Amino acid sequence: MTDFTLSKDADGVAFVTWDAQGKSMNVLTREAFQEVSQLIDQALNDDDIKGIVITSGKEGSFAGGMDLNTLATIRQEAGDEPAQALFDFVMGGHHILRKLELAGMDPKTKKGGKPIACAINGTCAGIGTEIALACHHRVMTDNPKSKIGLPEILLGIFPGGGGTMRYSRMVGAMAAAPVLLEGKMMDPKKAKGAQLIDAVSDDPVAAAKEWVLNAKDADLVKPWDAKGYKMPGGAPYHPAGFMTFVGASAMVNGKTQGAFPAAKALLSSIYEGALVDFDTALKIEARWFTNVLMNPSSSAMIRSLFLNKEALEKGAVRPKDVPDQRVKKVGVLGAGMMGAGIALVSAQAGMEVVLIDRDQEAADKGKAYSESYMDKGIKRGKATPEKKEALLARITATPDLDHLKGCDLIIEAVFEDPGVKAEMTKKVEAIIPEDCIFASNTSTLPITDLAKASIRPDQFIGIHFFSPVEKMFLVEIIKGKDTGDRAVAKALDYVRQIRKTPIVVNDARFFYANRCIIPYINEGVRMIAEGVNPVLIDNAARQLGFPVGPIQLTDETSIDLGAKIARATKAAMGNAYPDSPSDDLIFWMEELGRLGRKANAGFFDYDEKGKRVEYWKGLQDKYPHAADQPDLIEVQERLMFAQVLEAVRALEEGVLEDIREGDVGAILGWGFAPWSGGPLSWLDIIGTPYAAERCDQLAATYGERFTCPPLLREMAEKGQSFYGRFSPEAKAA
């Protein structure tokens, strides 16, 4: 069986149908690309065929992109010349799509070609969109749920199948930049406005065929193949074009802070390609694409944000022998911000939701969060009044615990106090069915301790959401000492239902995510106490690719929360708790009432609308800036090592059971430098020998918190990498 087939109808139109065998969505392999080439040759050489329609055999989708394992395979097979092998592969793809584009027309007159249209019957991404761009006409289904785009930049690469050159030459560099650099998927209406497609139809195959049968020679000639072509907005050597590229460069560097190599390579490809003819431009695109593929950042991003993330979402760590545990009715205890968000995403997934709080007013306020969310969606055209009504009908807001009867999952999101949680656990377990799983949404309290209040500790588990629930992609599932497999499976199946990415970790103080986030924040605050300018600290983090620096993050999450965590940790650890100047600073800020954004006063000053104005000058009065500020790299390495060493310790102690969860969880949970692929991938990039050596230097200068973990030391001495030792493939070998 092949992924592409060719059929011919009575009107002389050939249909090339893409239907990848054994896969729910079309992804392009090396072998399948050659099939496309052969079928195009066959159709172009058949005098009975007037034109070609390329479409998909998958209902509701056209293509999901390239099989990214192909790139890894090519690199492995190439031996000592991986760059040449990758470049040759990319140029081979360019040759195929160029043949599709020119369609047998005379090179001089540009006549005699066969019209080729693409009928896009659903979601289309990556190489699927690039194939469509090479066709002469693109018709997409009118289903607004279908999306099309070029999202490669989100995986650490850029459209390298000609999409960068074709799209930028179609619309100009400035118009192309948002589509290529943000990687957003668009519905058919927006895609038509952006010129990714030419038409929208309820029957794209019929519309594509009609276009093919009526196309003229001139309809087949792409703008860049026509005589006198000029790039929209101007080429780089044109006054207008020069300013366009200056603006695009500023936009790229402003958004990426120079941390993402693919973005810079993409812009360089467009700029250099615009100076030459189209075929030479394709070679330039291929060189830059190969350059990015050879950068360890792209491999790490593809592995973490595509392969590993997809594996976790498909149940890579789910207990194998537990039957389906999909949730039908969920009880949410606590209608505050977290509980309201959990109720919303559960109702969105079609579950019946019981939202509990102390009185009807508080419960109704929690449900109103979903109402407000849907109202905003209606205003943006992403929801309808009917959908809003249906969603709200699935949420029962009440103070009456009896409504929890019939629930198969309880998620407790009450005040972060062990006594309050224990009391609620006992009350609810007296009402719910015996087989109901009970989960606590706690960010810091050990699950094993909370489970002591349960009469069924094997059915007690932690489900840690990140705020705001509806926007954050990660959910951290925590196994207590006695948590059973069915509880784990239930939590994983629930997270899959609400379309988020799960990681499963073993119980320990702060679990995994907060265990790494807190040292990041503390290191930033500690530096302020040392006299480091907070502007340098936050910008150093942003230039590493973090969405916000540790000082801004502290304001966002609230300073009193940090103080509360510090006190609780100190109480639990006793004399083992390490004294830190960051605690003194946080307690001082708390005493002043500068609690962060929520108080309109924290490390930043805010205007009356709550917008950040500048760093609070009173901070410098208490902690004057040192005359000699540290080197940028020194600040960045302190911030990085503060986090990655906790990730190593979590793996070492068995809190992390799967290395993939450590990297995916870090990127999705708190935005850890996505270009690195995650903390463990970053250590592989810099190498364990260097990492161990740098730990020793940092520990000697700044203290024991940078002490090299025994596991990292051992790996450094053996010259091992984390994925070389702990990846599922390495473990299986």
PyMOL commands that set and color helices and strands:
alter all, ss='L'
color gray80, all
select helices_A, chain A and resi 30-44+69-77+82-102+127-134+151-155+163-171+173-182+188-193+204-214+217-220+223-225+239-256+261-273+278-294+296-313+337-348+360-379+385-393+401-404+418-429+447-453+457-459+485-497+513-529+534-542+550-557+559-576+581-592+597-599+617-622+632-652+659-670+674-676+679-686+688-702+704-706+710-718+722-726+728-732
alter helices_A, ss='H'
color red, helices_A
select strands_A, chain A and resi 4-8+13-18+27-28+51-56+61-63+65-66+116-120+123-125+137-141+148-149+199-201+329-333+352-356+395-398+409-412+437-440+460-465+474-479+501-506+604-606+612-615
alter strands_A, ss='S'
color yellow, strands_A
deselect
rebuild
show_as cartoon
